[in-house]
Each structure stands twice: as C-alpha cells, then as structure tokens.
Amino acid sequence: MKLLESKRGLKLPKIFFITDKDDLAKIPVGVPYIYGESKDEQMIVTLLEYQILWESAMRTGLPFNFKKLLEDNGFKLKRFSYQITQIFVNKSKSDDGWDNVVKVGDYPKSTSNHTETLADYLTDSSCYVDITKLHELKIIPTWLVDNIEEAVKINIANFITYNHYMYNKKLDGCYGDISLVDPPRNLFIIDISSSIPKAVSSTTLALARHLSESFYADILITGSKSTLYTYENVHSLDVNTIYNENGMGNDQEWFKNLVTSEYRNYNTVFCFGDNHNPGYDWRNEYNKNTRHIRTDDGKELCKWKVNNLVCFHTTHYGTIPGYATWFEVEDQNITHVKDWVKYLD
C-alpha cells in the first residue's frame, strides 16, 4: 500500500495504490484508492497524469486545437470509425524519462522478441476517456476534488443506504439507520477488438481489477474469443497479455457458449464497445463454425438475466453496444453514457 506519485513532477491527487487484498481492510471508508497489480502501477499513474493535464487544459477555457497540437508534434491521426481500425501514434519511454513519438500498427504482432502489451496501447492519441464519467456513475472513487476530506465525503455517500430494519441506538429501537452495503453481483464487458480505440480498451483494462473489486463484478473480455473472469478469479486476468491471448478480432462461438451454458443473474452490466456483435458471421482462428444470428434469436438463446444495463458506446450515443444486445433489459433500465470518449480528430 502506497501513495501514487508522478515521476514527471506532476502533483497527483492523494490516492492509495493497493496490491495486497488484505490491505483493503486497512483503508478507512471513503479514502480514495485504486486496487491493482504492482506491475500496473505506472499505467495507473499515466492515466492519472492524463486526467490532470486534460482537465487543467479544459479549465483554462482556451480553444485548444488538440489535433493540430498533436500533428505539430509528430502524431498522425485518422478520423475514427467503428468500421475501420484507426492508425495512431503512441509515446514510448526513453532513457531520460520522457516520451518519444513512435508509430504503432493497427494489429498486435507477436514475434519471438516482442509481444504487444497493454502499455503499448495506453497512450493512444486518437481519443481520451473522460474518467469523470466513471466517477459520476460511482464505479471508481472520486479523487480530483479540492481536498481529501471532500473526496472522502463523496465516496462514503456513494456506498451508504438507509436500512429500515436496523437497530437505532439513539432511538433505542429498530427504527432504521444508515449502513454500508455490498452491491449485488455485476458485470463489466470490455471489447478489446481492433475497431475499439486503444485508449478506450487500455483505460478500462488498466482499471479492471479495481472495477471488479469495488463493484463486486465479473469481467468479460471480448476479442477474437470471449473470456469470463468471475469476481473470484479476476486475479488471473493479466491485462498485459490479454490482447495477444484473446486476439483483436470479434467473436460469436465463445460468447454464445458462455451465455447459453449456464444461468447467471447480474444486477447491472456495464458494456464498453461498438456496433460489432456476436450475431455476425465472424471467422477467425477462434471462430470456425459461425453463422448469422438475429438479435431476437440471440435473446432467446441467452440464459443470463440482467436487471440494468449501462451502455458505453464508443461512437453512437443511444445505441446498445453489440455484446450487450442479447440481454433482455427493460427500456427504463437502460442508461446511455454520453461524451465519455473525447475524440481528438
């Protein structure tokens, strides 16, 4: 357990980084923290640095042309479409601690010398994920406020409820009181296919372990194949190798097998993705016997019950991301998150 610090001299918010699950009990309720693996620490710091720099720039009110600034500094951007994989440039570490501009290809290529990892995609310059949207949804702690006391107040309020049956000391009877509660089982679906901006998939992957821990959630990774990591097994998710392990295509067979093999109940599903869905006739190394499946037929096949759906569509606000289209959810229980991705093109 340690306070996160920037090696670039940026003043980070006071937020603890926890790698040992036993340390979770030592953190006072409401104090901001991120739970992850020690090898992910620098990636988390990078996300915090981006958030600070972005929000600082926005607060000035100056009309920054980020596309021009990036291009003037060697970045080459194409307009992003969910149908076309974007070409982007990221920044790699140099010996002096600063970044160098390096072009990265569209699809990860494994070689005997190098395997693409999360760090290769973390600094995708095509867009920026607005972390404040995740704060507002109360699925990660608030930290960018005026002081730590204010953050604690907000974070505590996010996890309390009024229990009508609790014993109330002051009134000496079961008249109710506020209590901290654990949420019911939830699910995060993270699409890592090549049509998703790498800034999106890498940001959600970097926060995956924390999202699962703090929101009592399973994690479903969809790429060329789909893998479900239950809350109890999220520790086995290696975000640094997931791009190569799951591929960056799209999936039907693995996803279909998951949602039809057993009944599962989820209170809330948070789905990050685009229009690509398991009903398409995908063909890749993991999908050999696919066929076109209508959405209505997919809903008939699906055994997973979902009460609420929160949609993080990368390009079309108001549209359900593809890998959530097989869930039967009442319209009033579907939430669409707007402007959570800031495109720089």
C-alpha positions in Angstrom: 0.0 0.0 0.0 1.5 3.3 -1.1 0.6 6.8 -2.3 0.8 7.1 -6.1 3.5 9.5 -7.3 4.4 11.0 -10.7 8.0 10.8 -11.8 7.3 13.7 -14.1 6.9 16.2 -11.3 3.1 16.4 -11.7 1.1 16.7 -8.4 -1.2 13.7 -8.3 -4.3 13.6 -6.1 -3.8 11.8 -2.8 -4.8 8.3 -3.8 -3.5 5.0 -2.4 -2.4 2.1 -4.7 -3.2 -1.3 -3.2 -1.8 -4.6 -4.5 -2.5 -6.8 -1.5 -6.1 -7.6 -0.9 -5.5 -7.8 2.8 -4.7 -4.1 2.8 -8.2 -3.2 1.6 -9.5 -3.6 5.2 -6.8 -1.1 6.4 -8.1 1.8 4.2 -10.6 4.0 6.1 -14.0 4.1 4.4 -14.1 6.8 1.7 -10.4 7.3 1.3 -9.6 7.2 -2.5 -7.7 4.1 -3.6 -7.1 2.0 -6.7 -6.6 -1.8 -6.5 -4.3 -3.4 -9.0 -1.1 -5.4 -9.5 2.3 -3.9 -8.8 3.3 -4.2 -12.4 0.3 -2.0 -13.4 1.3 0.9 -11.1 3.0 3.0 -13.8 0.0 2.6 -16.2 -2.4 3.8 -13.4 -0.1 6.8 -12.8 -0.1 7.6 -16.5 -3.9 7.6 -16.5 -3.9 10.0 -13.6 -1.4 12.2 -15.3 -3.6 12.4 -18.4 -6.6 13.2 -16.4 -4.9 16.1 -14.6 -3.4 17.5 -17.8 -6.6 17.2 -19.7 -8.8 18.8 -17.0 -6.2 21.5 -16.4 -6.3 22.4 -20.1 -10.1 22.4 -20.2 -10.4 24.7 -17.2 -8.4 27.4 -18.9 -11.3 27.9 -21.4 -8.7 28.4 -24.2 -9.7 27.0 -27.6 -7.1 24.3 -27.9 -6.9 22.5 -31.2 -5.6 19.2 -29.9 -5.4 17.6 -33.3 -3.1 20.4 -34.6 -1.0 20.3 -31.4 -0.6 16.5 -31.8 0.2 16.7 -35.5 2.7 19.5 -34.9 4.5 17.1 -32.5 4.7 14.2 -34.9 1.3 12.5 -34.3 -0.7 11.4 -37.3 -4.4 10.9 -36.7 -7.2 9.4 -38.9 -10.8 10.0 -38.3 -12.1 7.1 -36.2 -14.9 4.8 -37.3 -16.0 1.6 -35.7 -15.8 0.0 -39.1 -12.2 1.0 -39.7 -9.3 0.4 -37.3 -7.6 3.7 -36.6 -3.9 4.2 -37.1 -2.4 6.0 -34.2 0.9 7.0 -32.8 1.8 6.4 -29.1 4.6 7.6 -27.0 7.3 5.2 -25.8 9.6 5.6 -22.8 13.1 6.9 -23.4 16.1 6.6 -21.1 15.8 10.2 -19.9 12.3 9.6 -18.6 10.5 11.4 -21.3 8.4 10.1 -24.2 9.4 9.5 -27.8 6.9 9.5 -30.6 6.6 6.0 -32.1 4.2 4.8 -34.8 2.2 1.7 -33.8 0.5 -0.6 -36.2 -3.2 -1.5 -36.5 -3.0 -5.0 -35.1 -0.7 -6.6 -32.5 2.0 -8.7 -34.0 3.7 -11.3 -31.7 7.3 -12.0 -32.5 10.0 -14.0 -30.8 11.4 -10.7 -29.5 8.3 -8.8 -28.5 4.6 -9.3 -27.6 2.2 -6.4 -27.6 1.0 -5.5 -24.1 -1.3 -3.0 -22.5 1.4 -0.5 -22.2 1.8 -0.4 -26.0 -1.8 1.0 -26.2 -2.1 3.0 -23.0 -1.0 6.3 -24.7 -3.2 6.0 -27.8 -3.5 9.6 -29.0 -6.7 9.1 -31.0 -9.0 10.0 -28.1 -9.3 10.5 -24.3 -11.5 8.6 -21.9 -13.3 11.0 -19.6 -12.7 9.4 -16.2 -15.1 11.8 -14.5 -18.0 9.9 -16.2 -16.9 6.8 -14.2 -16.8 8.9 -11.0 -20.3 10.1 -11.7 -21.5 6.5 -12.0 -19.9 5.7 -8.7 -17.9 2.8 -10.0 -14.5 4.2 -9.2 -13.6 6.5 -6.3 -13.6 10.3 -6.6 -10.2 11.9 -6.2 -9.9 15.1 -8.2 -11.6 17.5 -5.8 -10.4 20.4 -3.7 -9.2 18.3 -0.8 -9.1 14.7 0.5 -11.9 15.5 3.0 -14.3 16.3 0.2 -13.3 13.1 -1.6 -14.0 11.0 1.5 -17.4 12.6 1.9 -18.4 11.9 -1.7 -17.0 8.3 -1.6 -18.8 7.4 1.6 -22.1 8.8 0.4 -21.8 6.6 -2.7 -21.9 3.4 -0.7 -24.5 4.0 2.0 -28.1 3.2 2.1 -31.0 3.5 4.6 -31.9 0.2 6.2 -35.4 0.4 7.7 -34.8 -2.7 10.0 -31.5 -1.6 11.6 -31.3 -1.0 15.4 -31.0 2.7 16.1 -29.0 3.4 19.2 -30.3 7.0 19.6 -33.9 5.9 19.4 -33.3 2.6 21.2 -35.3 0.5 18.7 -35.4 -0.9 15.2 -36.4 2.3 13.6 -33.8 2.2 10.9 -30.4 3.7 10.3 -27.8 4.2 7.5 -25.5 1.3 6.7 -22.7 0.4 4.3 -23.8 -2.2 1.9 -22.1 -4.5 -0.7 -23.7 -4.3 -4.1 -25.2 -7.4 -5.8 -23.1 -9.2 -8.5 -22.4 -7.1 -11.6 -20.6 -7.5 -14.9 -18.2 -5.4 -16.9 -17.9 -6.2 -20.6 -14.8 -4.9 -22.2 -14.4 -5.1 -26.0 -10.7 -5.2 -27.0 -11.2 -5.8 -30.7 -9.2 -3.7 -33.2 -12.2 -1.5 -34.0 -12.2 -0.1 -30.5 -9.9 2.9 -29.8 -7.0 1.6 -27.9 -7.3 4.5 -25.4 -10.7 3.0 -24.5 -9.8 -0.6 -24.1 -6.5 0.1 -22.4 -8.0 2.5 -19.9 -10.8 0.1 -18.9 -8.3 -2.8 -18.7 -5.9 -0.8 -16.5 -8.8 -0.2 -14.1 -10.3 -3.7 -14.5 -9.1 -5.2 -11.2 -10.3 -2.2 -9.3 -13.7 -2.1 -11.0 -14.2 -5.8 -10.2 -13.2 -5.4 -6.5 -15.1 -2.2 -5.7 -18.2 -3.1 -7.6 -18.4 -6.9 -6.9 -18.3 -7.6 -10.6 -17.3 -10.3 -13.0 -15.3 -9.2 -16.1 -16.0 -10.4 -19.6 -13.3 -9.7 -22.2 -14.4 -10.0 -25.8 -11.9 -10.1 -28.7 -11.4 -12.9 -31.2 -12.6 -15.1 -28.4 -14.5 -14.2 -25.2 -13.3 -15.0 -21.7 -15.3 -14.6 -18.5 -13.3 -13.8 -15.3 -15.6 -14.2 -12.3 -15.1 -12.0 -9.3 -13.3 -14.8 -7.5 -10.9 -15.3 -10.5 -10.2 -11.8 -11.6 -6.8 -12.1 -10.1 -5.9 -14.5 -13.0 -6.7 -11.7 -15.6 -3.3 -10.5 -16.9 -4.2 -7.2 -18.7 -0.6 -7.0 -20.1 -1.1 -10.1 -22.2 -4.8 -10.1 -22.9 -4.6 -8.5 -26.4 -2.5 -11.5 -27.6 -4.4 -14.1 -25.6 -7.8 -13.2 -26.8 -7.0 -11.6 -30.1 -8.3 -8.4 -31.5 -11.0 -9.7 -33.9 -14.6 -10.3 -32.9 -16.3 -13.4 -31.5 -19.5 -15.4 -31.8 -18.8 -19.0 -30.7 -17.1 -18.4 -27.3 -19.6 -15.7 -26.4 -22.5 -17.9 -27.3 -21.1 -20.8 -25.3 -20.8 -18.6 -22.3 -24.3 -17.1 -22.3 -26.0 -20.4 -23.1 -24.1 -22.8 -20.9 -25.5 -21.8 -17.6 -27.9 -19.3 -15.9 -26.4 -16.2 -14.4 -28.1 -13.2 -12.7 -26.5 -9.8 -12.9 -27.9 -6.7 -11.3 -26.0 -4.3 -13.6 -24.0 -4.8 -16.8 -21.6 -2.1 -17.9 -20.7 -2.7 -21.5 -17.9 -0.9 -23.3 -18.0 -1.4 -27.1 -19.2 -0.5 -30.6 -21.8 -1.9 -33.0 -20.0 -5.2 -33.6 -21.9 -8.0 -32.0 -21.9 -11.8 -31.6 -24.7 -12.2 -34.2 -22.3 -11.5 -37.1 -20.7 -14.4 -39.0 -17.2 -13.8 -37.7 -14.4 -16.0 -39.0 -11.0 -16.2 -37.3 -8.7 -18.6 -35.6 -11.2 -19.0 -32.7 -14.4 -19.0 -34.8 -14.7 -21.8 -37.3 -18.4 -22.6 -37.4 -20.2 -19.2 -37.1 -23.4 -18.2 -38.8 -25.6 -15.2 -38.8 -27.8 -15.0 -35.7 -30.6 -12.4 -35.4 -30.7 -10.3 -32.3 -34.1 -11.7 -31.3 -32.7 -15.3 -31.7 -29.7 -14.3 -29.6 -32.0 -13.1 -26.8 -33.9 -16.5 -26.9 -30.6 -18.3 -26.6 -29.2 -16.2 -23.8 -29.6 -17.6 -20.2 -28.1 -14.6 -18.5 -30.6 -12.4 -16.7 -29.7 -8.7 -16.5 -31.7 -6.1 -14.5 -29.9 -2.9 -15.6 -27.6 -2.0 -18.5 -25.2 0.9 -18.7 -24.0 1.5 -22.3 -20.6 2.9 -23.1 -20.8 3.0 -26.9 -17.7 4.3 -28.5 -19.3 6.1 -31.5 -23.1 6.2 -31.3 -24.8 7.6 -28.2 -28.1 6.0 -27.5 -27.1 2.7 -29.1 -26.6 -0.5 -27.1 -23.0 -1.9 -27.6 -23.0 -5.1 -29.7 -22.1 -7.6 -26.9 -25.0 -6.4 -24.8 -27.7 -6.8 -27.5 -28.6 -10.3 -26.5 -29.7 -9.3 -23.0 -33.4 -8.8 -22.3 -33.5 -5.5 -20.3 -36.5 -3.2 -19.9 -36.0 0.2 -21.7 -36.4 2.1 -18.5 -33.5 0.2 -17.0 -31.0 1.1 -19.8 -28.7 4.0 -19.3 -26.6 5.5 -22.1 -23.4 7.4 -21.1 -22.8 10.4 -23.2 -19.5 12.1 -24.1 -17.3 9.6 -22.2 -14.9 9.5 -25.1 -13.3 12.7 -26.3 -12.1 12.2 -29.9 -9.1 14.4 -30.9 -9.7 14.2 -34.6 
